[in-house]
Amino acid sequence: MPLHVTIQPSGHTFELKEHETLLDGAIRQGFGLPYGCRSGACGTCKGRIVSGEADLGEYQSSSLTEEEIAAGKALFCLATAKTDLVIEARMVTGVKDISVRKLPVRVESVERISHDVAILSLKLPATEKFNFLPGQYIDFIMQDGKRRSFSLASTPGDQALLELHIRHYPGGNFSKYVFEELKPKTILRIEGPLGTFFLRQDSDKPIIFMAGGTGFAPIKGIIEQALKQGCMREMVLYWGVRSLRDLYMAEVAGNWQAQYPNVTFIPVLSEPLPEDQWTGRTGLVHEAILADFSDLSGYQVYACGAPVMVDAGKRSFISQRGLPEDEFFSDPFTVALDPNKTDPNKKA
């Protein structure tokens, strides 16, 4: 007999198959719960078990603390139900009509745009329509069943091409394959779109984007789509990298600022090299935001990059600048627990 899960405060109810996680059951039946890595590492899917009994799964203490467990919290991407459940979770609108699919793609090009970043362009089948929201990600499904996740940097309708930014991660099997072996016309298999990192269009609040490294990729898609749609909300992009050479698409962000009065681009270098002759902002990217804004109570923040950056930003923006917790949206590039993933998940 299937078990039933009721979501509060929306009142929606869905059924779970045997051994199915709360998140998988909700996604399968079209209910938008927030999630990121789907492997228990990022904490995006965290919610509260109001009543009933659940198995919490194999979680990381960094993502789910003992104090949170005592308060009834669980990671819905790992938790399974032992009885009927009532859970408390914020519903995400906009994903109900987006279906997750598996399909083949053809490598259109691999452009090594910097010393450690490649732009991978994938051609979708001519007979297939792939709907996604800018900011979401896809999984590559390898021949041995292992998966590798990357954020989409493109917008829907970009000549049926999907754009990904691949950082050459030392020891990473997939990134090594992309940089050293992958050729145009190669056929790969993907699943997607996945994740709930996308622009909430039901708000008119000004936006701060905080990107670290290739965390610029999904933010690029979000900003480009917003500009295409004529969005006039104030958008301030802070992009944190180590040195000047790591700003691999600085001209793209600079052009947004030059063309659109509602867009501001602020690069931040944490370790500029002498030859950079850098006169701009330095230090940690979240600290640059803290320095520029004394009050974030009227803003939304979208953050993507290394977990330490995302976590530091979330804590300080909420505790020190009054950002409402439900106005912070993130996609941390986390190390996954999933044994089928040989590389860190969406590594920045």
C-alpha positions as CSV (number, residue, x, y, z in Angstrom):
1,M,0.0,0.0,0.0
2,P,1.5,3.4,-1.0
3,L,2.2,5.9,1.7
4,H,0.8,9.5,1.6
5,V,2.6,12.7,2.2
6,T,0.8,16.0,2.9
7,I,2.7,19.3,2.3
8,Q,2.1,22.2,4.7
9,P,1.1,24.9,4.4
10,S,-0.1,24.3,0.8
11,G,-2.2,21.2,1.7
12,H,-1.1,19.3,-1.4
13,T,-0.9,15.5,-1.0
14,F,1.1,12.9,-3.0
15,E,1.9,9.2,-2.8
16,L,5.2,7.5,-2.4
17,K,6.3,4.3,-4.1
18,E,8.2,1.8,-2.0
19,H,11.7,3.1,-1.0
20,E,11.1,6.3,-2.9
21,T,12.5,9.5,-1.3
22,L,10.1,12.4,-0.5
23,L,11.7,14.6,-3.1
24,D,11.5,12.0,-5.9
25,G,7.9,11.3,-5.1
26,A,7.1,15.0,-5.1
27,I,8.9,15.6,-8.4
28,R,7.3,12.6,-10.1
29,Q,3.9,14.0,-9.3
30,G,4.6,17.5,-10.3
31,F,5.0,19.2,-6.9
32,G,7.8,21.7,-6.7
33,L,9.9,21.2,-3.7
34,P,13.2,23.1,-3.6
35,Y,16.3,21.0,-4.3
36,G,19.8,21.1,-5.7
37,C,22.3,18.2,-5.6
38,R,19.8,15.4,-4.9
39,S,22.6,13.6,-2.9
40,G,22.3,15.1,0.6
41,A,25.2,17.5,0.4
42,C,23.8,21.0,-0.4
43,G,20.9,21.2,2.1
44,T,18.6,23.0,-0.4
45,C,15.8,20.4,0.1
46,K,15.8,20.6,3.9
47,G,12.3,20.7,5.5
48,R,10.5,19.6,8.6
49,I,8.7,16.4,9.4
50,V,5.5,17.6,11.2
51,S,4.1,14.2,11.9
52,G,4.7,10.6,11.0
53,E,7.9,8.5,11.0
54,A,10.7,8.8,8.4
55,D,14.1,7.2,7.7
56,L,16.5,10.1,7.3
57,G,18.9,8.2,5.1
58,E,22.7,8.6,4.9
59,Y,23.1,12.4,5.5
60,Q,26.2,14.5,6.1
61,S,26.4,16.3,9.5
62,S,27.4,19.4,7.7
63,S,24.0,19.4,5.9
64,L,21.8,18.2,8.7
65,T,22.9,18.8,12.3
66,E,21.8,17.0,15.4
67,E,20.0,20.2,16.5
68,E,18.1,20.2,13.3
69,I,17.1,16.6,13.6
70,A,15.8,17.3,17.1
71,A,13.7,20.0,15.6
72,G,12.2,17.6,13.1
73,K,14.3,18.6,10.1
74,A,15.1,16.2,7.3
75,L,16.7,16.2,3.8
76,F,13.9,15.3,1.5
77,C,16.3,14.0,-1.2
78,L,17.4,11.3,1.2
79,A,14.4,10.7,3.5
80,T,11.9,8.0,3.0
81,A,8.6,7.4,4.7
82,K,7.9,4.7,7.2
83,T,4.3,5.9,7.8
84,D,2.1,8.5,6.3
85,L,3.7,11.9,6.7
86,V,2.9,15.6,7.1
87,I,5.8,17.7,6.1
88,E,6.5,21.4,6.1
89,A,8.2,22.8,3.0
90,R,8.2,25.9,0.8
91,M,6.6,25.1,-2.5
92,V,8.4,26.3,-5.7
93,T,6.2,27.6,-8.5
94,G,7.2,27.5,-12.1
95,V,8.4,23.9,-12.4
96,K,5.1,22.0,-12.7
97,D,5.1,22.1,-16.5
98,I,8.8,21.3,-16.7
99,S,9.3,17.5,-17.3
100,V,12.6,15.8,-16.5
101,R,13.7,13.7,-19.4
102,K,16.6,11.5,-20.7
103,L,17.8,12.2,-24.2
104,P,20.8,12.1,-26.5
105,V,22.8,15.2,-27.4
106,R,25.6,15.8,-29.9
107,V,28.7,17.8,-29.0
108,E,28.6,20.8,-31.2
109,S,31.9,22.4,-30.0
110,V,34.4,22.4,-27.1
111,E,36.0,25.8,-26.7
112,R,38.8,26.2,-24.2
113,I,38.0,29.8,-23.2
114,S,40.6,30.1,-20.5
115,H,43.4,28.2,-18.8
116,D,41.0,25.9,-16.9
117,V,37.5,26.5,-18.3
118,A,35.9,25.1,-21.4
119,I,32.6,26.1,-23.0
120,L,30.8,22.9,-24.1
121,S,28.0,23.4,-26.6
122,L,25.5,20.5,-27.0
123,K,23.1,20.1,-29.9
124,L,19.6,18.8,-29.0
125,P,17.8,16.4,-31.4
126,A,15.8,18.2,-34.0
127,T,12.7,16.3,-33.2
128,E,12.9,16.8,-29.4
129,K,11.8,19.9,-27.4
130,F,13.8,20.4,-24.2
131,N,12.1,22.9,-21.9
132,F,14.0,24.3,-18.9
133,L,14.3,27.3,-16.7
134,P,17.6,29.3,-16.9
135,G,19.7,28.3,-13.9
136,Q,18.7,24.7,-13.8
137,Y,21.2,21.9,-14.5
138,I,21.6,18.6,-16.3
139,D,23.2,15.2,-15.5
140,F,25.5,13.5,-18.0
141,I,24.8,9.7,-17.9
142,M,27.9,7.8,-18.7
143,Q,28.1,4.3,-20.2
144,D,28.8,2.8,-16.8
145,G,25.8,4.6,-15.3
146,K,27.9,7.2,-13.4
147,R,26.6,10.8,-13.5
148,R,28.1,14.2,-13.6
149,S,26.1,17.4,-13.1
150,F,26.6,20.8,-14.8
151,S,24.6,24.0,-14.7
152,L,23.1,25.3,-17.9
153,A,24.5,28.7,-19.0
154,S,22.1,29.1,-21.9
155,T,18.5,30.3,-22.2
156,P,15.7,28.3,-23.8
157,G,15.6,28.7,-27.6
158,D,19.3,29.4,-28.0
159,Q,19.4,27.7,-31.5
160,A,18.6,24.4,-29.8
161,L,22.0,24.5,-28.1
162,L,22.8,23.9,-24.5
163,E,25.8,25.8,-23.1
164,L,27.8,24.5,-20.2
165,H,31.0,25.9,-18.5
166,I,33.3,23.0,-17.5
167,R,36.2,23.7,-15.1
168,H,39.2,21.5,-15.4
169,Y,39.1,20.0,-11.9
170,P,42.4,18.2,-10.9
171,G,41.6,14.5,-10.6
172,G,38.2,14.9,-12.1
173,N,37.5,12.1,-14.6
174,F,34.8,13.9,-16.6
175,S,36.6,17.3,-16.8
176,K,39.8,15.6,-17.9
177,Y,37.7,13.8,-20.6
178,V,36.2,17.1,-21.8
179,F,39.6,18.9,-22.0
180,E,41.7,16.0,-23.4
181,E,39.5,13.7,-25.4
182,L,36.0,15.0,-26.2
183,K,35.5,15.8,-29.8
184,P,32.7,17.5,-31.8
185,K,29.9,15.1,-33.1
186,T,30.3,12.8,-30.0
187,I,27.0,11.6,-28.8
188,L,26.3,11.9,-25.0
189,R,23.3,11.1,-22.9
190,I,21.8,13.6,-20.5
191,E,18.9,13.8,-18.0
192,G,17.2,17.1,-17.1
193,P,16.4,19.7,-16.4
194,L,17.0,19.5,-12.7
195,G,17.1,21.8,-9.7
196,T,15.2,24.8,-8.5
197,F,17.8,27.5,-8.9
198,F,16.0,29.9,-11.2
199,L,14.6,33.5,-11.1
200,R,11.5,33.9,-9.0
201,Q,9.4,36.1,-11.4
202,D,6.6,36.7,-8.9
203,S,8.7,39.3,-7.2
204,D,9.7,42.9,-8.1
205,K,12.5,43.1,-5.5
206,P,16.0,44.2,-6.7
207,I,18.4,41.3,-7.1
208,I,22.0,40.6,-6.0
209,F,23.8,37.8,-7.8
210,M,26.8,36.3,-6.1
211,A,28.9,34.0,-8.3
212,G,32.1,32.1,-7.6
213,G,34.2,30.7,-10.4
214,T,32.0,28.8,-12.8
215,G,29.1,29.5,-10.6
216,F,28.8,32.3,-13.2
217,A,27.3,29.8,-15.6
218,P,23.7,29.5,-14.3
219,I,23.6,33.1,-13.3
220,K,24.5,34.0,-16.9
221,G,21.5,32.2,-18.2
222,I,19.2,33.8,-15.6
223,I,20.4,37.3,-16.4
224,E,20.3,36.9,-20.1
225,Q,16.7,35.5,-20.0
226,A,15.6,38.3,-17.7
227,L,17.0,40.9,-20.1
228,K,15.4,39.2,-23.1
229,Q,12.1,39.5,-21.3
230,G,12.5,43.2,-20.6
231,C,13.0,42.8,-16.8
232,M,13.7,46.2,-15.3
233,R,14.5,45.0,-11.7
234,E,17.8,46.2,-10.4
235,M,20.4,43.5,-10.8
236,V,23.9,43.6,-9.2
237,L,26.3,40.8,-10.1
238,Y,29.3,40.2,-7.9
239,W,31.6,37.6,-9.5
240,G,34.4,36.4,-7.2
241,V,37.5,34.6,-8.6
242,R,41.2,34.3,-7.6
243,S,42.9,36.3,-10.3
244,L,42.2,38.2,-13.5
245,R,42.6,35.2,-15.8
246,D,39.7,33.5,-14.0
247,L,37.2,36.1,-15.2
248,Y,36.7,34.0,-18.3
249,M,33.6,35.9,-19.6
250,A,34.2,39.3,-18.1
251,E,33.4,41.0,-21.4
252,V,29.9,39.4,-21.4
253,A,29.1,40.7,-18.0
254,G,30.7,44.1,-18.9
255,N,28.4,44.4,-21.9
256,W,25.3,43.9,-19.8
257,Q,26.4,46.8,-17.6
258,A,27.1,48.9,-20.7
259,Q,23.8,48.2,-22.4
260,Y,21.3,48.0,-19.5
261,P,21.0,50.7,-16.9
262,N,19.5,48.2,-14.4
263,V,22.6,45.9,-14.4
264,T,25.8,46.5,-12.4
265,F,28.8,44.2,-12.7
266,I,31.4,44.1,-9.8
267,P,34.3,41.6,-10.2
268,V,36.1,40.7,-7.0
269,L,39.6,39.1,-7.0
270,S,40.7,37.2,-3.9
271,E,44.3,36.7,-5.0
272,P,45.2,39.1,-7.8
273,L,48.6,38.5,-9.4
274,P,51.2,41.3,-9.7
275,E,50.9,41.1,-13.5
276,D,47.1,41.7,-13.2
277,Q,47.8,45.3,-12.2
278,W,44.3,45.1,-10.6
279,T,42.8,48.3,-9.2
280,G,39.3,46.9,-8.6
281,R,37.7,45.1,-5.6
282,T,39.7,42.5,-3.7
283,G,39.0,40.0,-1.0
284,L,36.1,37.6,-0.5
285,V,33.1,38.2,-2.6
286,H,30.4,38.0,0.1
287,E,32.4,40.5,2.1
288,A,32.3,42.9,-0.8
289,I,28.5,42.7,-0.7
290,L,28.4,43.3,3.0
291,A,30.6,46.4,2.5
292,D,28.2,47.8,-0.2
293,F,24.9,47.0,1.5
294,S,23.9,47.9,5.0
295,D,20.3,46.6,4.6
296,L,19.2,43.6,2.5
297,S,15.7,43.3,3.8
298,G,14.2,44.4,0.5
299,Y,16.4,42.3,-1.7
300,Q,16.6,38.8,-3.2
301,V,20.0,37.1,-3.4
302,Y,21.0,34.3,-5.8
303,A,24.3,32.6,-5.0
304,C,26.1,29.9,-6.9
305,G,29.6,28.5,-6.4
306,A,31.7,26.8,-3.7
307,P,29.7,25.8,-0.6
308,V,32.0,27.9,1.7
309,M,31.1,31.0,-0.3
310,V,27.4,30.2,-0.4
311,D,27.2,29.4,3.3
312,A,29.2,32.4,4.4
313,G,27.0,34.7,2.3
314,K,23.7,33.2,3.6
315,R,24.7,33.4,7.2
316,S,26.0,37.0,7.1
317,F,23.3,38.4,4.8
318,I,20.6,37.0,7.0
319,S,22.1,37.7,10.4
320,Q,23.9,41.0,9.7
321,R,21.9,42.6,6.9
322,G,18.4,41.5,7.5
323,L,17.9,39.4,4.3
324,P,14.7,37.3,4.7
325,E,15.8,33.7,4.8
326,D,13.2,32.8,2.1
327,E,14.7,35.4,-0.3
328,F,18.1,33.6,-0.5
329,F,18.3,31.1,-3.4
330,S,21.4,29.0,-4.0
331,D,23.1,26.3,-5.9
332,P,26.3,25.3,-4.1
333,F,28.7,23.2,-6.1
334,T,28.9,20.5,-3.5
335,V,30.8,17.2,-3.2
336,A,28.1,14.5,-3.5
337,L,27.6,11.4,-1.5
338,D,26.3,9.6,-4.6
339,P,28.9,6.8,-5.3
340,N,27.9,7.0,-9.0
341,K,29.5,10.4,-9.2
342,T,33.3,10.3,-9.6
343,D,33.8,14.1,-9.6
344,P,32.6,16.7,-7.2
345,N,29.0,17.6,-8.1
346,K,29.0,20.7,-10.3
347,K,32.4,21.6,-9.1
348,A,33.2,25.4,-9.4
